[in-house]
Amino acid sequence: MRLGINITNFGWPGSPENIGSTLGRIARTAEEVGFDSLWVMDHFFQTPLNRGPAGPCPEAYATLGFVAGQTSRIRLGTLVTGVVNRHPGVLVKTVSTLDALSGGRMYFGIGAAWYEEEQRGLGIPVVPRAERFERLEETVRLAKHMWAGSEEPFLGRHYRLEEPRNEPNSPQRPHPPVLIGGQGRRKTFGLVARYADACNVYELPDPELIKDKLATLPPQHPMRRNAHLKPTEVIREQFDVLRQRCEEAGRPYGEIEKTTLGTGALTRTGGGGAYSPAGAVERFERLAELGVDHAIVEPPDPWREGALDVWAEVIAAVARIVPAGRS
């Protein structure tokens, strides 16, 4: 089992003046303590969970380029890129370039997008939900077309590229792992089954610990809609549905890397809403029993000196856990 770290809140003490130096230290420390991956959200405005829309929110791919230069091993990605945020040809070119510059460390994290406030704020066309999923499928198809090295025209319903040239291409063959994020049982999991190498679902936190933040989310947001359920119940049901979608698509369920995104509060002694190292290992054992391969956590204060050091012993213990369905 592997652990990743997600960074979404850049409003630490001294930001934005020290945003680069602090992020560089976070990234280097994350790699040193053994995290397998580092992720950033692809938003232009801060999200409600971080008391947005105001607050520092650096552009995702520029941020990942900076992090790539600060590290040498840790894998990189977005959780996840909103499909409407960029033209897909430019997006594939961006990810391919970062994959080449980082030595083949990129994931291609993508989803259907949801944050209409930032779209309206920056003049990004707001399109209906059904169309966003059409664009998502078309973008993944285009990405694989370009990663295969084809310069033949791509003629889709929403995107038409006359010469989708992609040089330098991604060094990962056949392409960077495609991670589709989202909780939708029919459309999202159907796309995962047909096109993705990985999925990402929420590991819901204890609602009492984040009830103030939950209240800021739209009623339809999955974290708010499912807050009354136990995290393991939700994930088990989601993976059962994903297995069904794979059967419908004729795809082996085991080919898909199962990832989660959850809280990262961890201290030496635990308590106050934080896990102890032993409690964290038990948590990840429970996730592994459900088939989770890669648990991504979001520490509340990764900028604090020493905040990530305690993760080293947890990561070492978790590396010995074999997820269900893996040998």
C-alpha positions, 0 to 999 in steps of 0.5 A: 500500500502507498501513501500520497499527500495532497496540498490545497491550503496555501494560506500559511503564515507569511503567504504569499511572500514565502509561498515558494520557499515553504512549498519547496520545503514541504515537497522535499520533506514529503519525499524524504519521509517516504510519501509516494505521491504529491498532489494539488487541486486544480482550482483557480479560486480557493474552495469552500473547504478552505474558506474560499473563494478568497485566499492563495490558490496557485495554478496547478500545473505551474505549481507541479512544475515548481515541485518537480524541480524541488524533488527527484522521486515523488510522483505528481498529479492533480486531484483533479483537473476540471475538464472545462478549465483548459482546452484538452489539446493544451492540457495534454501538451502540458501534462506531457511536458511535465512528465518529460521534465520530471523524468516520468512522474506525472499522473493525469488526474481529471474529472467533470468539474463542479466549481461554477463560481471560479468558472464564472469569475474567470470567464470559463464557459459554464456548461451543463453537467451532462455536457461536462461528462461528454467533454470528459470522455472526449478529453481522455480519448484525445489524450490517448490519441496524442500519447500514441503519437498519432497526428491524425485529426481528432474529430469529436463532438466538442473538440476538433484538432486538425494536427494534434502534435505532441512533442516531446511525448510522455516518457511513460509508456503507453502514457501517464496513468489516467486517474478519473476522480469523482463519486458518480456511480453511473457516469464517473465509474463507467468512464473509469471502467472504460478508460482509466488506470486509477480512480479516486474517491473520498474517504469521508472524515468524521463529520463532527470534526469538520461540521463547520466546513461541511456547512460551507459546501453546496448541498449536492457535494458528495462530502456533505451528501454522504456525511451521515455514512461511515467512510468504509460503508461508502467506499465498499459500496463505491467499489462494488459499483465500480466492479459492476461497471468493469464487468459491463465494460469487459475490463478486469477490475484488478487493473484499476488502481484504487485511490482515496482522499482523506484527512491527514491530521496526525500527531505523536499522541493522537487526540483532538481530531488527530490520529496517532501513528498506531491509529493511522496504521489501523485506519489504512489497514481498514482501507486496504481490506476494502482494496485501496491501493493508494491512500492520499491524505491532506495534513492540516498544517504541512507548513509547520516545521516537523509536521510531516516527520511523524509520517515516516513511521506510518509510511514504513508500516503501511508499505508492508500492508498488501491491499485486498486483491493484490499479491 
